[in-house]
């Protein structure tokens, strides 16, 4: 059941559906957040219990109070503004530049006039001084006075417009009544301006002589920057039943919409979180995976980890900013939802790519910084591991660059370095010629020629390699000559060993033909024919076995064997030959079982060949030592005997096929026994060695020990 569930959850279509569902949930949540952020009423509904405590109402109330404050304490009345009471010289000078639109100078300071007296005609200075008007330490010219008055009238008109805008704001909402007075002027949109009228309204604000009275006992002036004068200002603002009813109805409607939106936001947030957690768990996994830790990467995962993080962070930042700042400005929910979905898709794609890299344990190793550092390390390591000649070439390039730089700064030093560089290059060129000439001589057949260079030469490693190749060529030629000699001897020995019994057979067959089978010597002739035929058969069988062993076509069945028991069994079968050999055998065999990994038939044949070699070539009446020695990880079977014939031959040559210690070939040996024993031992994974010390012959068979 668990396996089926894993395959189901890791199915590509299930993951695709989960991804699309996660995008839909997250986009829905962000869209609702954006709508909520742009609709203050919906936000207030979710935060406040009463519409009169909401930010929307408190903001509207503060705007009304600011308008009243500006009217009473800044603009007062239209006549007050026309008289210029709201416009001071500093405000005018802030808008007046040094020159007017026609390029005429508007003002100068007194110090500037004195310093530049010689630069201006007397009539200009006279006009500037006689018609002067000093404003904020600046002396206005005639042109400046006109500009000053123009700006003053413009500012007065702006203040008149602002006063009308404030009155329009106070009068724009039906059901809102006000009464404003500062002792000098009073304004109201209600016929009844008494305090009792406003207090009897459902929602009201009354300020008089520094005292505040409201319908809910909360002071809206707290925390605000107002300039009301407690000694003279009175401000009454009230909202009638019609306004209150509309406000409450709008609040209830918004409350229902807000509750519905809250449910959608909660469900979409929960669904998005669960789906994202599911995607995090299954991303990088496949239904056919047999290994739990197998992670499959996508094309996007090939980006370096820094780029993935940067793309993920940037996409997430823009999605959050867009959903909170711009959705309310677009006023197009469909377009906003599509843009949100696109943004969330990008965020999830890069986010899941980061998750896959973390799961694969390659997030840090796949960073651009790590890659550059590793490549730099490998470059330095490879450079240090390069041959000295390569390193020298690199240093030469670096040195040339330094010389070129020095030539621009210290010319004599650069000249000296260039002279040294020319000398060094000329020296290396000569040594290269020596190497080239030596290589040509070796190629021409002088294989004994040796290339000699000065110590620490850049071409010394190359010369040593060529000399080594020359030595190897000499060795190969020697081996080839030896191989040709061995081949000739092999043909000669095979021809001799086969021809001898064949000649005897042919001779005695001719004698039988002449004398007949009823002749007196016929039985003797038949015995000779039988012996020579048997000899030829043994020779043919040995030659066939040797060919099979060398070609590797021998069937080997390795098993656990007691080598002591196998050798004892072989001695039992050879007991007759041992008794008839006139040799004194001395055995050193452990009483404990020694097990080796070998093929019983092949190992028996090896023992038989070595014993046969002893019977044929050992000095009569001499001792033969046979030991089975246990080593740490192997077992050795050692045969030692004194040869009847002088052994003036190398051990390696003696193991060649048809090579015999009896060069005169007086015995009936074929010269194949040792070669066959060596091949069969190696086929079992063992090692076959022989040693010759004067007339002492020693053969050792080493096999792997097993428990």
TORSE-252398 format. One line per field, with one value per residue (C-alpha): x, y, z; residue in three letters; chain. Coordinates in steps of 0.1 Angstrom, whole numbers. Example, Ala and Ser with C-alpha at 12.3 -4.5 7.8 and 13.67 -1.06 7.14 Angstrom:
! residues 2
px	(123|137)
py	(-45|-11)
pz	(78|71)
rest	(ALA|SER)
kette	(A|A)
//
This chain:
! residues 707
px	(0|28|46|14|9|44|40|7|20|51|31|39|3|-5|25|14|-22|-8|14|-15|-37|-9|-6|-43|-45|-15|-27|-62|-48|-26|-55|-77|-48|-44|-82|-83|-53|-70|-105|-102|-138|-132|-100|-118|-146|-121|-103|-130|-163|-179|-178|-173|-140|-128|-99|-121|-144|-116|-98|-129|-134|-98|-101|-132|-113|-83|-105|-121|-87|-74|-105|-104|-67|-51|-74|-102|-121|-118|-113|-87|-68|-72|-56|-25|-26|-19|11|44|76|95|68|70|109|109|91|110|143|173|160|125|111|126|161|160|176|151|173|208|223|237|272|269|260|290|314|301|296|322|304|270|261|252|217|211|225|205|173|181|187|161|133|147|125|144|129|146|180|177|173|147|151|122|118|120|93|70|78|73|38|29|39|20|-12|-8|-4|-34|-55|-42|-52|-87|-90|-79|-104|-132|-120|-121|-157|-166|-151|-172|-204|-199|-213|-250|-260|-229|-235|-209|-206|-172|-163|-132|-149|-143|-161|-185|-196|-223|-244|-271|-298|-296|-261|-267|-246|-278|-286|-253|-253|-287|-274|-265|-228|-212|-180|-181|-151|-154|-131|-106|-133|-141|-175|-182|-209|-185|-164|-133|-111|-102|-78|-54|-25|-33|-16|-43|-40|-73|-73|-89|-98|-118|-124|-156|-161|-193|-196|-225|-239|-277|-298|-297|-258|-257|-281|-262|-230|-243|-258|-225|-208|-230|-226|-189|-189|-206|-182|-152|-163|-167|-133|-117|-130|-116|-83|-81|-89|-66|-38|-42|-45|-15|6|-4|1|35|46|35|54|85|82|77|98|127|111|97|73|97|125|138|162|148|175|173|168|161|170|153|166|161|182|213|214|239|225|232|211|183|183|184|156|135|140|133|102|89|96|77|48|44|49|24|-2|-1|6|-8|-38|-60|-48|-55|-92|-92|-95|-91|-59|-46|-54|-35|-5|-5|-7|22|43|35|44|78|83|73|95|126|117|112|145|163|146|158|193|192|178|205|231|246|233|266|287|266|273|292|317|323|328|352|372|374|384|411|423|424|442|469|471|475|501|521|518|529|563|591|593|556|560|591|572|545|571|587|554|549|585|581|550|570|598|573|559|593|603|577|590|627|643|679|666|644|674|694|665|661|698|695|664|682|711|688|667|699|712|680|679|714|703|672|694|714|682|670|703|704|668|678|708|687|661|689|698|723|703|733|736|729|719|738|727|738|723|689|683|647|651|666|634|629|664|659|627|644|674|649|631|666|672|638|645|677|660|632|658|676|643|634|667|663|628|640|667|640|618|646|654|617|614|646|636|601|614|640|616|590|614|633|604|591|624|625|589|597|629|613|583|608|625|591|583|616|616|579|558|569|606|627|631|595|584|614|605|569|580|601|572|549|574|580|543|536|564|550|515|529|547|516|494|519|521|483|481|507|489|456|473|491|459|439|413|416|384|391|368|382|372|384|411|433|466|482|456|458|496|494|470|493|522|501|495|532|545|558|578|591|603|620|636|666|660|658|626|623|588|578|540|520|497|471|449|460|433|439|417|425|413|419|426|449|468|473|486|511|523|525|546|570|574|580|606|624|622|638|665|674|709|704|708|705|680|648|631|594|579|544|549|521|525|503|479|493|505|537|545|583|603|641|665|701|702|720|731|748|723|740|707|686|654|632|647|642|605|602|584|607|635|653|680|696|709|722|686|696|665|629|617|597|607|570|564|576|559|526|530|535|505|482|493|487|453|443|455|487|524|550|587|619|655|688|719|746|731|704|670|641|604|578|540|522|484|460|452|416|400)
py	(0|23|16|23|56|67|59|78|109|109|106|134|143|144|167|189|192|199|227|243|241|257|285|290|291|314|337|338|347|374|389|390|406|433|440|442|466|488|488|505|496|459|462|481|455|428|449|470|462|496|518|548|533|525|542|553|573|587|598|615|632|644|659|679|692|702|721|739|746|761|783|797|801|805|819|834|851|863|899|888|871|900|923|901|888|852|861|872|884|852|832|856|856|818|819|848|840|863|871|875|859|888|882|913|912|913|921|926|927|960|945|932|967|982|956|959|997|1001|975|993|1027|1054|1056|1019|1023|1054|1036|1006|1027|1055|1031|1004|982|961|927|900|918|921|953|950|967|983|951|932|953|945|907|909|923|898|869|884|886|851|837|857|841|807|812|823|792|770|787|779|743|739|752|729|700|708|711|681|654|653|650|667|700|724|757|775|807|824|855|876|854|826|800|774|753|749|774|763|770|762|737|718|712|695|675|661|646|609|615|648|667|699|720|753|772|743|717|687|669|639|613|585|605|601|631|631|661|638|629|655|688|714|752|758|787|776|812|821|791|771|741|721|692|667|639|635|603|600|600|576|552|551|546|517|500|503|489|459|452|455|432|404|409|410|378|360|373|362|326|326|339|313|284|295|301|267|250|268|258|222|219|236|212|183|197|201|165|150|173|155|121|98|69|44|52|22|41|64|90|93|129|139|175|196|220|250|233|238|275|283|284|322|328|306|325|359|350|335|365|390|372|369|406|418|394|408|444|440|423|449|481|479|457|484|508|485|480|450|418|395|411|412|375|366|387|372|336|343|357|328|303|319|319|282|272|287|278|241|242|253|225|199|211|209|174|164|178|199|234|247|227|241|278|300|309|272|264|293|284|247|255|279|252|226|250|257|220|210|237|224|188|198|189|214|223|234|253|270|281|296|315|327|342|358|371|386|404|418|428|446|464|474|487|513|523|515|512|501|473|461|461|440|415|413|405|377|364|362|344|319|312|307|282|262|262|246|219|213|207|182|163|165|151|123|113|111|89|65|64|56|25|37|23|24|62|83|119|140|175|200|195|212|217|223|194|170|151|147|135|109|97|93|74|52|45|36|12|-3|-7|-25|-48|-55|-64|-87|-104|-108|-124|-147|-155|-165|-187|-203|-208|-226|-248|-256|-267|-287|-303|-312|-326|-347|-360|-370|-383|-406|-430|-428|-439|-468|-478|-476|-497|-525|-526|-532|-560|-576|-575|-592|-618|-622|-624|-660|-651|-657|-620|-610|-608|-585|-563|-560|-550|-522|-511|-510|-489|-464|-461|-454|-429|-411|-411|-396|-370|-361|-359|-337|-314|-312|-304|-278|-261|-261|-248|-219|-209|-208|-233|-255|-259|-248|-256|-240|-255|-258|-286|-301|-299|-324|-350|-345|-349|-380|-395|-387|-404|-435|-437|-431|-456|-481|-455|-440|-475|-482|-448|-455|-420|-411|-391|-369|-354|-325|-325|-308|-331|-303|-298|-269|-258|-240|-228|-249|-274|-310|-325|-298|-297|-335|-331|-304|-328|-357|-336|-324|-360|-373|-346|-359|-395|-386|-361|-366|-380|-417|-425|-388|-372|-355|-330|-323|-297|-282|-248|-226|-188|-159|-160|-189|-225|-235|-270|-272|-299|-300|-325|-329|-330|-359|-336|-302|-273|-246|-229|-200|-209|-189|-208|-242|-236|-231|-258|-287|-273|-300|-300|-329|-311|-344|-357|-391|-394|-399|-365|-343|-310|-301|-311|-278|-257|-275|-273|-236|-229|-251|-235|-200|-211|-218|-183|-197|-190|-214|-207|-226|-220|-234|-233|-254|-289|-281|-279|-263|-260|-241|-241|-213|-213|-191|-203|-205|-213)
pz	(0|9|-24|-44|-25|-33|-70|-71|-54|-76|-108|-131|-137|-100|-94|-123|-109|-75|-90|-108|-77|-56|-81|-80|-42|-38|-66|-50|-16|-30|-50|-19|0|-27|-28|10|10|-16|1|35|44|40|60|88|89|97|123|141|157|150|119|142|154|119|102|74|96|118|86|73|106|107|72|83|113|92|68|97|112|80|75|111|117|83|56|79|50|15|25|49|21|-4|21|19|54|43|21|37|20|27|8|-21|-22|-22|-55|-70|-88|-93|-128|-142|-174|-196|-181|-160|-125|-97|-67|-54|-19|-6|-5|-40|-52|-35|-49|-85|-85|-114|-135|-137|-151|-127|-139|-132|-97|-91|-103|-81|-50|-53|-62|-38|-16|9|14|36|32|-6|-25|-52|-86|-104|-124|-91|-75|-104|-102|-64|-68|-95|-74|-44|-64|-76|-41|-29|-57|-48|-11|-23|-43|-14|9|-16|-18|20|20|-9|11|41|20|-3|19|24|61|75|94|107|126|127|145|158|172|141|115|116|90|90|67|93|102|138|150|187|205|216|179|172|205|196|163|164|157|166|176|196|204|224|247|247|257|235|236|212|209|220|244|222|214|177|183|201|179|153|144|148|156|173|197|230|239|208|184|184|160|158|134|133|112|108|107|70|69|99|83|50|69|89|59|40|71|73|36|39|69|50|21|45|62|29|18|51|45|9|21|49|27|-1|23|39|6|-8|22|21|-17|-15|13|-9|-39|-17|-6|-41|-63|-79|-73|-100|-97|-112|-87|-68|-47|-20|-24|-62|-72|-108|-118|-145|-171|-149|-122|-144|-134|-107|-72|-69|-100|-86|-53|-70|-94|-66|-43|-71|-83|-47|-40|-71|-64|-29|-39|-68|-47|-19|-38|-74|-74|-59|-85|-115|-105|-128|-109|-139|-151|-115|-110|-142|-132|-97|-112|-135|-106|-83|-111|-114|-77|-73|-103|-89|-53|-62|-82|-50|-31|-57|-54|-16|-18|-42|-18|-46|-37|-25|-50|-79|-70|-94|-66|-58|-95|-101|-70|-79|-115|-102|-78|-106|-128|-102|-94|-130|-135|-105|-118|-153|-165|-157|-194|-194|-162|-176|-207|-185|-164|-196|-208|-174|-174|-209|-196|-167|-190|-213|-182|-170|-204|-199|-165|-161|-196|-186|-165|-194|-218|-193|-189|-227|-232|-206|-223|-257|-241|-224|-255|-276|-251|-250|-289|-290|-265|-286|-316|-297|-288|-324|-338|-312|-321|-358|-350|-330|-357|-382|-362|-336|-307|-284|-288|-256|-257|-231|-220|-194|-159|-153|-189|-200|-225|-200|-194|-231|-236|-208|-224|-258|-241|-223|-256|-271|-242|-247|-284|-276|-252|-277|-304|-280|-271|-307|-314|-284|-296|-330|-315|-292|-322|-341|-311|-306|-342|-340|-306|-318|-350|-331|-305|-330|-356|-332|-323|-358|-372|-348|-357|-395|-390|-370|-394|-422|-402|-396|-433|-441|-413|-409|-378|-373|-372|-342|-333|-341|-304|-296|-326|-315|-280|-295|-317|-287|-266|-294|-302|-265|-265|-295|-279|-247|-267|-287|-256|-238|-269|-270|-232|-235|-264|-244|-213|-231|-251|-218|-231|-200|-180|-144|-115|-83|-50|-14|-12|14|-3|21|15|-23|-22|0|-25|-54|-35|-31|-69|-76|-49|-75|-93|-61|-50|-84|-87|-63|-48|-11|-7|24|30|53|53|81|100|101|72|49|25|-8|-36|-66|-92|-79|-114|-126|-93|-95|-130|-118|-90|-115|-139|-112|-98|-133|-138|-107|-118|-152|-142|-105|-97|-87|-50|-41|-18|-29|-5|-8|16|21|38|52|47|59|29|8|8|-10|-24|-29|-47|-44|-61|-74|-112|-129|-156|-154|-155|-175|-183|-169|-150|-175|-204|-188|-186|-223|-243|-254|-234|-214|-188|-207|-237|-251|-249|-236|-214|-226|-214|-238|-223|-219|-182|-166|-192|-187|-149|-150|-173|-152|-119|-133|-147|-110|-99|-85|-90|-104|-99|-104|-91|-101|-79|-95|-98|-73|-89|-70|-81|-60|-65|-45|-41|-23|12|23|56)
rest	(UNK|UNK|UNK|UNK|UNK|UNK|UNK|UNK|UNK|UNK|UNK|UNK|UNK|UNK|UNK|UNK|UNK|UNK|UNK|UNK|UNK|UNK|UNK|UNK|UNK|UNK|UNK|UNK|UNK|UNK|UNK|UNK|UNK|UNK|UNK|UNK|UNK|UNK|UNK|UNK|UNK|UNK|UNK|UNK|UNK|UNK|UNK|UNK|UNK|UNK|UNK|UNK|UNK|UNK|UNK|UNK|UNK|UNK|UNK|UNK|UNK|UNK|UNK|UNK|UNK|UNK|UNK|UNK|UNK|UNK|UNK|UNK|UNK|UNK|UNK|UNK|UNK|UNK|UNK|UNK|UNK|UNK|UNK|UNK|UNK|UNK|UNK|UNK|UNK|UNK|UNK|UNK|UNK|UNK|UNK|UNK|UNK|UNK|UNK|UNK|UNK|UNK|UNK|UNK|UNK|UNK|UNK|UNK|UNK|UNK|UNK|UNK|UNK|UNK|UNK|UNK|UNK|UNK|UNK|UNK|UNK|UNK|UNK|UNK|UNK|UNK|UNK|UNK|UNK|UNK|UNK|UNK|UNK|UNK|UNK|UNK|UNK|UNK|UNK|UNK|UNK|UNK|UNK|UNK|UNK|UNK|UNK|UNK|UNK|UNK|UNK|UNK|UNK|UNK|UNK|UNK|UNK|UNK|UNK|UNK|UNK|UNK|UNK|UNK|UNK|UNK|UNK|UNK|UNK|UNK|UNK|UNK|UNK|UNK|UNK|UNK|UNK|UNK|UNK|UNK|UNK|UNK|UNK|UNK|UNK|UNK|UNK|UNK|UNK|UNK|UNK|UNK|UNK|UNK|UNK|UNK|UNK|UNK|UNK|UNK|UNK|UNK|UNK|UNK|UNK|UNK|UNK|UNK|UNK|UNK|UNK|UNK|UNK|UNK|UNK|UNK|UNK|UNK|UNK|UNK|UNK|UNK|UNK|UNK|UNK|UNK|UNK|UNK|UNK|UNK|UNK|UNK|UNK|UNK|UNK|UNK|UNK|UNK|UNK|UNK|UNK|UNK|UNK|UNK|UNK|UNK|UNK|UNK|UNK|UNK|UNK|UNK|UNK|UNK|UNK|UNK|UNK|UNK|UNK|UNK|UNK|UNK|UNK|UNK|UNK|UNK|UNK|UNK|UNK|UNK|UNK|UNK|UNK|UNK|UNK|UNK|UNK|UNK|UNK|UNK|UNK|UNK|UNK|UNK|UNK|UNK|UNK|UNK|UNK|UNK|UNK|UNK|UNK|UNK|UNK|UNK|UNK|UNK|UNK|UNK|UNK|UNK|UNK|UNK|UNK|UNK|UNK|UNK|UNK|UNK|UNK|UNK|UNK|UNK|UNK|UNK|UNK|UNK|UNK|UNK|UNK|UNK|UNK|UNK|UNK|UNK|UNK|UNK|UNK|UNK|UNK|UNK|UNK|UNK|UNK|UNK|UNK|UNK|UNK|UNK|UNK|UNK|UNK|UNK|UNK|UNK|UNK|UNK|UNK|UNK|UNK|UNK|UNK|UNK|UNK|UNK|UNK|UNK|UNK|UNK|UNK|UNK|UNK|UNK|UNK|UNK|UNK|UNK|UNK|UNK|UNK|UNK|UNK|UNK|UNK|UNK|UNK|UNK|UNK|UNK|UNK|UNK|UNK|UNK|UNK|UNK|UNK|UNK|UNK|UNK|UNK|UNK|UNK|UNK|UNK|UNK|UNK|UNK|UNK|UNK|UNK|UNK|UNK|UNK|UNK|UNK|UNK|UNK|UNK|UNK|UNK|UNK|UNK|UNK|UNK|UNK|UNK|UNK|UNK|UNK|UNK|UNK|UNK|UNK|UNK|UNK|UNK|UNK|UNK|UNK|UNK|UNK|UNK|UNK|UNK|UNK|UNK|UNK|UNK|UNK|UNK|UNK|UNK|UNK|UNK|UNK|UNK|UNK|UNK|UNK|UNK|UNK|UNK|UNK|UNK|UNK|UNK|UNK|UNK|UNK|UNK|UNK|UNK|UNK|UNK|UNK|UNK|UNK|UNK|UNK|UNK|UNK|UNK|UNK|UNK|UNK|UNK|UNK|UNK|UNK|UNK|UNK|UNK|UNK|UNK|UNK|UNK|UNK|UNK|UNK|UNK|UNK|UNK|UNK|UNK|UNK|UNK|UNK|UNK|UNK|UNK|UNK|UNK|UNK|UNK|UNK|UNK|UNK|UNK|UNK|UNK|UNK|UNK|UNK|UNK|UNK|UNK|UNK|UNK|UNK|UNK|UNK|UNK|UNK|UNK|UNK|UNK|UNK|UNK|UNK|UNK|UNK|UNK|UNK|UNK|UNK|UNK|UNK|UNK|UNK|UNK|UNK|UNK|UNK|UNK|UNK|UNK|UNK|UNK|UNK|UNK|UNK|UNK|UNK|UNK|UNK|UNK|UNK|UNK|UNK|UNK|UNK|UNK|UNK|UNK|UNK|UNK|UNK|UNK|UNK|UNK|UNK|UNK|UNK|UNK|UNK|UNK|UNK|UNK|UNK|UNK|UNK|UNK|UNK|UNK|UNK|UNK|UNK|UNK|UNK|UNK|UNK|UNK|UNK|UNK|UNK|UNK|UNK|UNK|UNK|UNK|UNK|UNK|UNK|UNK|UNK|UNK|UNK|UNK|UNK|UNK|UNK|UNK|UNK|UNK|UNK|UNK|UNK|UNK|UNK|UNK|UNK|UNK|UNK|UNK|UNK|UNK|UNK|UNK|UNK|UNK|UNK|UNK|UNK|UNK|UNK|UNK|UNK|UNK|UNK|UNK|UNK|UNK|UNK|UNK|UNK|UNK|UNK|UNK|UNK|UNK|UNK|UNK|UNK|UNK|UNK|UNK|UNK|UNK|UNK|UNK|UNK|UNK|UNK|UNK|UNK|UNK|UNK|UNK|UNK|UNK|UNK|UNK|UNK|UNK|UNK|UNK|UNK|UNK|UNK|UNK|UNK|UNK|UNK|UNK|UNK|UNK|UNK|UNK|UNK|UNK|UNK|UNK|UNK|UNK|UNK|UNK|UNK|UNK|UNK|UNK|UNK|UNK|UNK|UNK|UNK|UNK)
kette	(A|A|A|A|A|A|A|A|A|A|A|A|A|A|A|A|A|A|A|A|A|A|A|A|A|A|A|A|A|A|A|A|A|A|A|A|A|A|A|A|A|A|A|A|A|A|A|A|A|A|A|A|A|A|A|A|A|A|A|A|A|A|A|A|A|A|A|A|A|A|A|A|A|A|A|A|A|A|A|A|A|A|A|A|A|A|A|A|A|A|A|A|A|A|A|A|A|A|A|A|A|A|A|A|A|A|A|A|A|A|A|A|A|A|A|A|A|A|A|A|A|A|A|A|A|A|A|A|A|A|A|A|A|A|A|A|A|A|A|A|A|A|A|A|A|A|A|A|A|A|A|A|A|A|A|A|A|A|A|A|A|A|A|A|A|A|A|A|A|A|A|A|A|A|A|A|A|A|A|A|A|A|A|A|A|A|A|A|A|A|A|A|A|A|A|A|A|A|A|A|A|A|A|A|A|A|A|A|A|A|A|A|A|A|A|A|A|A|A|A|A|A|A|A|A|A|A|A|A|A|A|A|A|A|A|A|A|A|A|A|A|A|A|A|A|A|A|A|A|A|A|A|A|A|A|A|A|A|A|A|A|A|A|A|A|A|A|A|A|A|A|A|A|A|A|A|A|A|A|A|A|A|A|A|A|A|A|A|A|A|A|A|A|A|A|A|A|A|A|A|A|A|A|A|A|A|A|A|A|A|A|A|A|A|A|A|A|A|A|A|A|A|A|A|A|A|A|A|A|A|A|A|A|A|A|A|A|A|A|A|A|A|A|A|A|A|A|A|A|A|A|A|A|A|A|A|A|A|A|A|A|A|A|A|A|A|A|A|A|A|A|A|A|A|A|A|A|A|A|A|A|A|A|A|A|A|A|A|A|A|A|A|A|A|A|A|A|A|A|A|A|A|A|A|A|A|A|A|A|A|A|A|A|A|A|A|A|A|A|A|A|A|A|A|A|A|A|A|A|A|A|A|A|A|A|A|A|A|A|A|A|A|A|A|A|A|A|A|A|A|A|A|A|A|A|A|A|A|A|A|A|A|A|A|A|A|A|A|A|A|A|A|A|A|A|A|A|A|A|A|A|A|A|A|A|A|A|A|A|A|A|A|A|A|A|A|A|A|A|A|A|A|A|A|A|A|A|A|A|A|A|A|A|A|A|A|A|A|A|A|A|A|A|A|A|A|A|A|A|A|A|A|A|A|A|A|A|A|A|A|A|A|A|A|A|A|A|A|A|A|A|A|A|A|A|A|A|A|A|A|A|A|A|A|A|A|A|A|A|A|A|A|A|A|A|A|A|A|A|A|A|A|A|A|A|A|A|A|A|A|A|A|A|A|A|A|A|A|A|A|A|A|A|A|A|A|A|A|A|A|A|A|A|A|A|A|A|A|A|A|A|A|A|A|A|A|A|A|A|A|A|A|A|A|A|A|A|A|A|A|A|A|A|A|A|A|A|A|A|A|A|A|A|A|A|A|A|A|A|A|A|A|A|A|A|A|A|A|A|A|A|A|A|A|A|A|A|A|A|A|A|A|A|A|A|A|A|A|A|A|A|A|A|A|A|A|A|A|A|A|A|A|A|A|A|A|A)
//
